């Protein structure tokens, strides 16, 4: 088995936007099945694309040390492939950070509704951690110091507080 099959290959969608990195084994499979084409820098600032048979012929005419041997021929390991059909971008998930929670809640206390500077806000677990409340988008909200002090280690209902908005993961 060739060591080159585990090399990383850049995957572009059909709009030529980077969407993934896969192994050379996966790239050659996509190429063979007709789902992708190899992209090669032509040297003059342009790029040439090759389907499987064209890439196999090119590999015979211009051998390269990073090749994979099959029963009947050698084929070069591609560095970049272009998906023929796929035109979407991968979904980008918003990272769970303090800054992004402030952004989601618009620097507003989720109990009293008043806007504050970030330095005057805390992050509060709606269901307290000691009761099994996780540190997730759905359980963390911005709260001002007075509301957070009033709520303490209780649920909003126990502290006679009401959430302005139910916390959720941003899209």
Backbone bond lengths (Angstrom), bond angles and torsions (degrees), N, CA, C in turn:
res aa  C-N    CA-C-N  psi(-1)  N-CA   C-N-CA  omega(-1)  CA-C   N-CA-C  phi
1 X - - - 1.457 - - 1.527 108.67 -
2 X 1.307 116.79 139.27 1.456 122.12 -176.61 1.525 111.68 -80.36
3 X 1.332 114.58 137.64 1.469 119.56 176.36 1.525 111.40 -67.98
4 X 1.317 115.88 -21.82 1.461 120.32 -176.76 1.529 112.80 -70.84
5 X 1.325 117.56 -16.78 1.465 120.08 -178.53 1.524 112.81 -67.27
6 X 1.321 117.53 -18.14 1.465 120.42 179.48 1.522 113.02 -97.53
7 X 1.329 117.17 3.34 1.464 119.34 177.89 1.522 110.27 -66.55
8 X 1.322 114.62 155.77 1.467 120.17 -178.34 1.528 110.73 -86.91
9 X 1.328 114.99 139.71 1.459 122.33 -179.50 1.527 108.02 -127.79
10 X 1.325 116.01 131.91 1.464 121.41 177.78 1.523 109.14 -75.91
11 X 1.331 116.75 133.98 1.464 122.31 179.95 1.526 108.45 -111.27
12 X 1.344 115.87 126.03 1.463 122.37 177.02 1.521 108.98 -108.80
13 X 1.352 116.74 145.57 1.463 118.01 172.54 1.527 108.11 -79.14
14 X 1.315 117.71 178.60 1.465 118.93 -175.15 1.524 112.74 -69.57
15 X 1.330 117.07 -9.90 1.467 121.67 174.75 1.528 110.92 -92.60
16 X 1.322 116.70 8.95 1.465 124.99 177.66 1.525 112.19 67.14
17 X 1.324 117.00 32.35 1.467 122.12 176.09 1.523 108.47 -106.38
18 X 1.328 116.60 136.23 1.463 120.69 179.62 1.521 109.89 -65.11
19 X 1.329 116.09 128.45 1.465 120.01 -179.15 1.517 113.51 -124.91
20 X 1.337 117.72 -16.07 1.462 118.54 -175.32 1.520 110.09 -169.25
21 X 1.315 114.21 172.96 1.461 122.64 169.05 1.522 105.24 -131.57
22 X 1.318 116.28 132.84 1.465 120.06 179.59 1.524 108.92 -131.17
23 X 1.312 116.15 176.95 1.463 120.11 177.10 1.527 109.35 -81.15
24 X 1.321 116.01 160.49 1.465 120.64 176.75 1.530 110.12 -61.55
25 X 1.331 116.85 -35.21 1.472 120.71 177.57 1.533 109.92 -57.76
26 X 1.337 116.61 -48.07 1.471 120.74 179.96 1.527 110.65 -65.78
27 X 1.338 116.83 -40.78 1.464 120.94 -179.80 1.528 110.86 -61.93
28 X 1.330 116.94 -43.81 1.468 119.98 179.01 1.524 111.12 -66.42
29 X 1.320 117.29 -34.75 1.468 120.70 176.48 1.527 110.26 -64.13
30 X 1.333 116.73 -47.45 1.470 120.68 178.36 1.525 110.87 -61.18
31 X 1.321 116.58 -39.56 1.463 121.92 178.64 1.527 110.25 -64.20
32 X 1.325 116.85 -48.30 1.461 121.82 -179.41 1.529 111.54 -61.67
33 X 1.342 116.85 -39.61 1.471 120.90 -178.36 1.525 112.83 -77.53
34 X 1.328 117.94 -4.86 1.463 121.13 178.44 1.514 114.06 84.59
35 X 1.330 117.69 10.75 1.459 121.22 179.96 1.524 112.70 -87.07
36 X 1.338 116.34 -11.35 1.463 119.62 -176.00 1.522 110.39 -146.73
37 X 1.335 114.73 163.53 1.454 123.01 173.05 1.518 107.69 -127.53
38 X 1.318 115.98 152.05 1.462 120.68 176.28 1.521 108.06 -82.10
39 X 1.325 116.13 139.01 1.462 121.75 175.27 1.519 107.19 -108.66
40 X 1.342 115.44 127.72 1.460 120.75 -179.66 1.518 108.98 -130.25
41 X 1.325 116.30 134.84 1.459 121.56 177.38 1.523 107.77 -69.57
42 X 1.334 116.46 121.48 1.464 121.19 -177.68 1.524 111.97 -76.58
43 X 1.323 117.87 -8.98 1.455 120.97 176.92 1.513 114.14 95.20
44 X 1.315 117.72 -20.06 1.469 120.60 -179.48 1.528 111.27 -105.14
45 X 1.321 116.17 21.31 1.461 120.72 -179.15 1.516 112.74 91.51
46 X 1.324 117.10 -5.53 1.461 119.98 178.21 1.531 109.08 -106.14
47 X 1.323 115.01 170.43 1.458 121.03 -178.78 1.518 109.31 -125.07
48 X 1.302 115.82 142.54 1.455 122.76 179.07 1.524 108.09 -111.41
49 X 1.335 117.11 138.86 1.463 120.23 176.12 1.524 109.57 -110.11
50 X 1.321 115.51 147.67 1.464 122.18 -177.72 1.519 109.68 -134.18
51 X 1.340 116.07 133.49 1.459 118.73 169.84 1.531 107.92 -81.65
52 X 1.317 118.12 -175.86 1.466 119.94 -173.40 1.524 112.78 -60.42
53 X 1.337 117.47 -50.68 1.472 119.05 -176.46 1.526 111.09 -66.21
54 X 1.327 117.41 -38.07 1.471 120.18 177.08 1.529 110.82 -64.55
55 X 1.334 116.73 -40.03 1.469 120.80 179.81 1.536 110.64 -68.61
56 X 1.319 116.10 -38.07 1.471 119.80 176.88 1.530 110.18 -62.51
57 X 1.343 117.18 -44.99 1.469 121.15 178.28 1.522 110.88 -64.35
58 X 1.321 116.36 -43.33 1.471 120.37 178.44 1.528 110.18 -61.08
59 X 1.323 116.61 -39.65 1.468 121.29 179.98 1.526 111.56 -63.46
60 X 1.340 117.39 -33.10 1.468 121.25 178.27 1.527 110.54 -73.09
61 X 1.336 116.50 -39.80 1.467 121.31 -177.40 1.520 112.17 -75.02
62 X 1.331 116.92 -33.41 1.466 121.44 -176.71 1.530 108.80 -128.61
63 X 1.338 117.38 75.89 1.472 120.36 -176.52 1.529 112.04 -60.52
64 X 1.308 114.77 152.43 1.466 121.27 -178.19 1.520 107.87 -139.94
65 X 1.353 117.82 145.52 1.470 118.64 179.87 1.529 113.48 -61.68
66 X 1.329 117.19 -29.92 1.467 120.24 179.36 1.527 108.88 -88.28
67 X 1.300 115.00 74.93 1.459 122.18 -178.71 1.519 109.44 -128.07
68 X 1.317 113.78 159.54 1.461 121.13 177.80 1.521 107.03 -114.71
69 X 1.316 115.97 134.48 1.458 120.79 -179.80 1.517 109.25 -94.54
70 X 1.342 114.52 129.35 1.460 120.12 171.69 1.526 106.76 -104.72
71 X 1.310 117.52 -172.58 1.462 121.07 179.81 1.527 110.62 -64.21
72 X 1.344 116.78 -37.47 1.465 119.24 -172.93 1.532 115.65 -115.68
73 X 1.317 119.12 -8.37 1.466 119.57 -179.13 1.521 110.77 -160.82
74 X 1.340 114.48 169.06 1.470 121.88 173.24 1.523 106.85 -107.27
75 X 1.336 115.96 142.85 1.464 120.35 177.92 1.519 108.68 -132.67
76 X 1.319 115.16 136.41 1.461 120.45 -179.33 1.523 110.43 -69.29
77 X 1.317 115.33 146.67 1.464 120.78 175.96 1.527 107.23 -80.87
78 X 1.336 118.26 122.28 1.469 119.52 179.97 1.526 111.51 -72.26
79 X 1.304 116.44 154.74 1.467 122.37 174.92 1.528 110.75 -99.11
80 X 1.353 115.88 -31.90 1.469 121.99 -177.88 1.521 108.05 -138.22
81 X 1.342 115.75 135.09 1.464 119.70 172.94 1.525 109.07 -124.40
82 X 1.324 114.15 153.82 1.461 122.66 -179.86 1.522 107.84 -117.05
83 X 1.323 117.15 120.29 1.464 120.31 178.54 1.520 108.93 -71.83
84 X 1.316 116.81 136.91 1.454 121.85 -174.19 1.525 112.05 -77.49
85 X 1.328 118.16 -35.39 1.464 121.63 -173.56 1.520 113.06 -109.60
86 X 1.301 118.05 -41.01 1.468 123.07 -171.66 1.525 111.21 -62.99
87 X 1.354 117.62 121.57 1.467 120.38 -179.30 1.524 113.10 -125.24
88 X 1.328 117.16 9.91 1.464 120.01 179.20 1.517 109.95 -92.66
89 X 1.306 114.59 167.06 1.457 120.81 171.92 1.517 107.68 -103.96
90 X 1.322 117.80 150.65 1.461 117.82 176.43 1.518 109.89 -64.67
91 X 1.324 115.68 147.06 1.460 119.43 178.87 1.513 109.18 -67.68
92 X 1.305 115.15 129.43 1.461 119.92 177.83 1.513 107.43 -95.68
93 X 1.303 115.14 124.32 1.449 120.43 178.75 1.520 109.25 -89.35
94 X 1.331 116.74 135.23 1.458 120.81 177.11 1.520 107.81 -72.35
95 X 1.338 115.81 128.92 1.465 120.14 -179.09 1.518 110.36 -67.73
96 X 1.314 114.95 144.14 1.457 121.23 177.25 1.524 108.09 -82.88
97 X 1.344 115.88 98.56 1.466 121.54 178.86 1.518 109.13 -134.87
98 X 1.302 115.67 161.72 1.464 122.28 176.65 1.536 110.19 -55.89
99 X 1.322 115.29 -47.86 1.469 121.14 -179.68 1.537 110.98 -56.99
100 X 1.337 116.62 -45.29 1.462 119.94 -177.58 1.527 112.68 -70.15
101 X 1.323 117.80 -27.95 1.471 119.91 174.40 1.528 109.20 -68.52
102 X 1.334 116.80 -43.03 1.470 119.68 175.87 1.532 110.27 -59.84
103 X 1.325 116.87 -41.73 1.470 120.98 178.61 1.531 110.60 -62.30
104 X 1.331 116.47 -47.84 1.462 120.55 -179.24 1.524 111.23 -58.36
105 X 1.348 116.59 -44.22 1.465 121.32 -176.85 1.523 113.01 -88.39
106 X 1.335 116.85 2.60 1.476 122.65 176.72 1.522 112.27 56.32
107 X 1.337 116.75 40.27 1.476 122.50 178.32 1.525 112.28 52.62
108 X 1.322 115.44 35.20 1.461 121.53 -177.00 1.525 109.85 -119.59
109 X 1.328 115.82 134.46 1.460 120.19 175.32 1.526 108.00 -63.69
110 X 1.308 116.83 127.28 1.458 121.34 -176.77 1.524 113.10 -81.87
111 X 1.332 116.71 2.41 1.464 120.93 176.38 1.527 111.69 -105.99
112 X 1.347 117.31 -45.40 1.471 119.11 -177.99 1.530 112.74 -103.03
113 X 1.335 118.06 -15.30 1.457 121.32 176.56 1.516 115.07 84.04
114 X 1.305 118.01 4.51 1.462 121.46 -177.86 1.531 110.04 -87.67
115 X 1.356 116.08 139.22 1.465 121.36 177.58 1.529 109.62 -83.82
116 X 1.328 116.27 142.46 1.465 122.60 -178.33 1.521 109.93 -137.21
117 X 1.335 115.36 164.42 1.458 120.05 166.32 1.521 106.57 -69.55
118 X 1.319 115.77 152.64 1.472 119.04 -178.34 1.517 112.66 -59.40
119 X 1.305 116.51 -32.67 1.471 119.41 -178.45 1.525 111.87 -66.43
120 X 1.333 116.66 -18.68 1.461 120.73 -179.19 1.535 112.61 -100.47
121 X 1.316 116.77 9.78 1.466 121.34 179.86 1.525 110.99 -113.68
122 X 1.313 115.18 150.19 1.463 123.21 173.59 1.520 108.25 -116.15
123 X 1.309 115.58 165.31 1.458 120.34 169.88 1.519 106.89 -102.91
124 X 1.326 115.97 133.08 1.456 120.92 -175.27 1.522 110.51 -122.54
125 X 1.316 116.38 137.19 1.464 122.00 171.47 1.529 106.84 -81.46
126 X 1.330 117.52 117.99 1.465 121.18 179.61 1.532 108.95 -58.58
127 X 1.316 117.19 -53.88 1.464 121.68 170.74 1.525 105.35 -95.23
128 X 1.337 117.98 115.06 1.471 120.65 -174.36 1.530 112.98 -53.94
129 X 1.319 114.56 148.81 1.470 120.69 -178.14 1.523 112.14 -59.50
130 X 1.328 117.39 -37.33 1.471 118.64 -177.49 1.527 112.44 -71.69
131 X 1.333 116.81 -6.20 1.471 121.09 174.82 1.529 110.59 -107.58
132 X 1.319 115.01 14.32 1.465 119.50 177.24 1.510 114.26 93.12
133 X 1.326 117.56 10.38 1.463 120.60 179.02 1.519 111.44 -70.06
134 X 1.330 117.05 122.42 1.465 119.57 -177.96 1.530 112.09 -79.38
135 X 1.311 115.77 161.61 1.462 121.42 174.77 1.523 106.38 -92.98
136 X 1.339 115.36 84.44 1.465 122.15 -177.36 1.517 109.42 -135.60
137 X 1.328 115.40 168.46 1.468 120.80 177.65 1.528 110.74 -54.87
138 X 1.316 116.92 -35.92 1.462 121.75 -173.44 1.525 113.20 -81.94
139 X 1.345 117.99 -4.77 1.463 119.85 -177.28 1.525 113.28 -127.64
140 X 1.324 118.95 1.94 1.468 122.19 -179.54 1.522 109.00 -116.61
141 X 1.336 115.96 133.31 1.467 121.47 176.14 1.525 109.46 -136.86
142 X 1.337 115.07 161.49 1.465 120.69 171.94 1.520 108.19 -78.38
143 X 1.333 115.47 140.82 1.465 119.04 174.46 1.520 108.60 -146.27
144 X 1.324 114.78 147.58 1.461 119.39 176.61 1.535 108.16 -76.81
145 X 1.312 116.18 163.80 1.468 120.47 -177.09 1.531 111.70 -60.16
146 X 1.357 119.74 -46.27 1.473 118.70 179.68 1.541 113.34 -60.52
147 X 1.340 117.28 -42.68 1.473 119.37 179.55 1.527 110.85 -68.09
148 X 1.316 116.73 -39.23 1.463 120.09 179.76 1.529 110.58 -66.31
149 X 1.330 116.36 -37.65 1.466 120.64 177.75 1.526 110.29 -66.90
150 X 1.339 116.53 -41.55 1.469 120.88 179.42 1.534 110.67 -64.71
151 X 1.313 115.86 -41.98 1.467 119.66 -179.15 1.530 111.12 -70.20
152 X 1.316 116.47 -39.78 1.471 122.95 179.58 1.528 110.73 51.58
153 X 1.307 117.04 -128.54 1.454 122.09 -175.24 1.528 110.95 -103.38
154 X 1.337 115.31 43.07 1.465 120.57 -177.65 1.524 109.81 -125.93
155 X 1.308 115.81 171.10 1.465 119.80 173.01 1.520 107.52 -80.02
156 X 1.330 118.69 161.21 1.469 119.74 177.85 1.533 112.46 -56.30
157 X 1.326 117.78 -37.99 1.465 120.87 -179.48 1.531 110.69 -64.44
158 X 1.314 116.76 -43.07 1.462 120.91 -179.84 1.526 111.58 -65.79
159 X 1.330 116.86 -30.38 1.467 121.04 -178.96 1.525 111.30 -92.10
160 X 1.325 117.21 4.68 1.462 122.96 -178.23 1.533 111.33 59.65
161 X 1.332 115.64 42.34 1.468 122.52 176.06 1.523 108.20 -119.47
162 X 1.314 115.33 153.35 1.460 120.71 179.16 1.528 108.47 -126.78
163 X 1.317 116.23 133.51 1.465 120.36 176.57 1.522 110.30 -71.99
164 X 1.327 116.31 135.16 1.464 121.05 177.09 1.525 109.93 -68.68
165 X 1.334 115.59 -44.19 1.457 122.11 -179.95 1.516 108.98 -135.59
166 X 1.311 116.24 140.70 1.461 120.09 175.67 1.532 107.32 -71.17
167 X 1.324 117.59 127.10 1.467 118.97 -178.85 1.526 111.67 -68.66
168 X 1.333 115.79 139.45 1.460 120.26 177.57 1.519 110.08 -147.70
169 X 1.295 115.43 163.70 1.462 122.98 179.89 1.533 108.79 -68.80
170 X 1.335 118.36 129.46 1.470 119.40 178.12 1.525 111.38 -70.60
171 X 1.314 115.24 154.37 1.473 120.46 179.98 1.503 110.15 -99.10
